[in-house]
């Protein structure tokens, strides 16, 4: 297999990469249960220092990324405990090809978007 998974997070409210966000990766099994595969933290560039899912562990199927964004928003003064909206961003997607999947997150305190990048 030569597929792998990467991500990065851009803070669209502040116009910069989002540093220090914890990301969890799960494989969704055929029976609907989930297997935790990896946990990483974004670096100064809003990326992880290594692939979220490397070539050796890659297999086609359904996956879930959870971006833990609450502490990031509060620590940057974007929101407070009183007006927090997004605490986690879960993304469920399928990797159906033996390829590089790049799943970026465009983030603000009150919305997000994602896409299959290159």
N, C-alpha and C positions, 0 to 999 in steps of 0.2 A: 504494500500500500504506500502511496505517496501523498495522501491527503493529510491536511492538518488544519487547525483552527487558531485564528488570532482575532484580536479586538483592539479597539482604542475608544476612549471617551473624550469628547470635546464638550466643554462647558460653553454653551451658546449664550448664556446670560452674561458671563464675564469675558467671553472671547478668548479662552485659553484652554489648554489641555486640563483634564480633571485628574489631579494627583491624589493618591491615597485611598482610592475606592476599592473595597474588597469585592471580588468576583468569585462566584462558585459555579462550577460546571457539573451537570448531572447528565447521565445517559438515561433515557426513558426506555425501559425494558418492554418486551412484547406484552407482558401482563399488566402494564401500566405503572409498575413500581419504578422507583428511581434509584440509580446508583451514583453516589458522589464520586467524581473522578479527580477534581482538582480545585484548589483555592489559591488565588493570586491577588496581588495588590497592584494597582496602577502606579507607574513611576512618574517622574517629572514631565514626561512627554504624553501622559495619559494612556500609555501602553503598558503591557506586562513585559517583564524582563525575559520571559520565555514564552513559547507557544502555549496556549491554553490546553490544546490537545495536540500532541506531537505525532509524527508519522508512525512511530512504533505502536501507539495505542489507538490509532485512527481506525474506525470502522463505520460504514454507512449506517444511518439510522436517525432516530429522533433524539434531540438533545434539549437541555434547558440551561440557559445562563441566567444567573440572578446577580444583578448589580445592586449592591447595598449602598444606597445614596444618601440616606438620612443624615448620618454624621458629617458627610462632606458638605451638604447644604447648610447645616447649622454651623459648622466650624468656619465657614467662609462668610457668615453673616447674611446669607441669602434668605434665610427664614429663621424662625425661632420655634421652640417646642409648641408655641401657641398657634402658629399658622403653618406648620409643616403639612405638605400635601403628599409628595412622593417619598416613601421610605425605602422601597425596593422596586426594581424594575425587572420583572421576569420576562425572558424571551424564549419561546419554544419554537424550534425550527427543525427542519430535516436536512441532513447532509446526504444527498442521494448520488453523489458522484465522488470518485476518488480524485479530489482536487483540493486546492487551497480555498478555505472558506474564511473570509474576513467579515466580521459582524460588528461594525462600529455603532456607537451610541452617541447621539446628539442630545445633550441634556440641558434642561433648565429646571428651576425649582418647581415648576407647575406643568411641565410637559416634556415629552421625549419623542424621538423618532429613530428609526434604524433602517438598515438596508443591507443587502449583500454587496459588500465592497469587493475591491480587487487587490 
